[in-house]
Amino acid sequence: EEQEEDTLRELRLFLRNVTERLSQDKRFKAFTKPVDIEEVPDYIKVIRHPMDLSTILSKVDLHKYVTVREFVNDVDLIWKNALEYNPDSDPSDRQIRHRACALKDTTHAIIRDELDEDFNRICEQIREAR
Ligand SMILES: CC(=O)c1nc(NC(=O)[C@H]2CNCCN2)sc1-c1cc(O)cc(O)c1
């Protein structure tokens, strides 16, 4: 009903704000756009479920997220893919793994500090009812 649409509108505003803040952070530049298959042809063979911050922003606008949990699941895809694709000890792998861990920790810290528990519970109840 109308109250649910008000709640989901507020969720989309929160998720857009978090996504834009992550996308503006220079550390996360590699995570802002889909990996270019021309540039990195073996990527799609190794990583079955690619994800990036621009795709997440598009999903917010397409009303794909009803809970913060679904949003965090997609952010988790980004950094887990980066850890999986960059397992080696060479400096470029280490640098992107460090940035992937920073993306994880930054996202979870924002959610812990800025998501109201009662608001989150209402979103979870809307998800269960659908
Ligand atoms: C996002 C990601 O996981 C990624 N990983 C890389 N790894 C490497 O280049 C490692 C792989 N092991 C051997 C030594 N090179 S480059 C790269 C990337 C960075 C961008 O700025 C844009 C983009 O589309 C992809």
The ligand as a Gaussian input file, in Angstrom:
#p B3LYP/6-31G(d) Opt

LIG

0 1
 C       38.189000      -5.112000     -11.344000
 C       39.194000      -6.221000     -11.298000
 O       38.979000      -7.250000     -10.658000
 C       40.468000      -6.095000     -11.978000
 N       41.383000      -7.028000     -11.707000
 C       42.534000      -6.848000     -12.358000
 N       43.584000      -7.694000     -12.193000
 C       44.751000      -7.619000     -12.884000
 O       44.988000      -6.788000     -13.736000
 C       45.794000      -8.649000     -12.484000
 C       45.257000     -10.065000     -12.671000
 N       46.302000     -11.016000     -12.249000
 C       47.509000     -10.856000     -13.001000
 C       48.020000      -9.415000     -12.895000
 N       46.969000      -8.465000     -13.283000
 S       42.514000      -5.463000     -13.348000
 C       40.898000      -5.130000     -12.883000
 C       40.243000      -3.980000     -13.425000
 C       40.727000      -2.694000     -13.140000
 C       40.113000      -1.587000     -13.702000
 O       40.573000      -0.361000     -13.400000
 C       39.023000      -1.713000     -14.541000
 C       38.545000      -2.983000     -14.826000
 O       37.483000      -3.112000     -15.644000
 C       39.135000      -4.120000     -14.255000

